[in-house]
Amino acid sequence: MKDKKIGALTRSDIADAITEEFDVTKFHASEMVEDVLDEIAAALVEGDTVKIAGFGTFSVRQKKERMGRNPKTMEAAVILPRKSLTFKASSLLKKIVNS
């Protein structure tokens, strides 16, 4: 990848890295990034777990209805059931980040 910059890694940054590494057009690299992300999103919508070796696992959890509280008014409120996306980093990724 290019020089390390401060901020967020974007789809465009990933496409740029693919363009440099594999000598493809920026348009083709952008399409590849979108295709990969679409596949991951589609699997999660279906309720599947997405495991990427050496990176981590994405999964969807179903949260139950529960009682909560509005922090401004302190009034009790029902929090409706919902799906929550979770990510668990692999031990390899944790090791890389912490080194």
Beta strands, then each sheet from edge to edge (+ up, - down):
strand 1: 50-52
strand 2: 56-63
strand 3: 66-69
strand 4: 76-79
strand 5: 82-89
sheet 1: 1+ 2- 5+
sheet 2: 3+ 4-
end
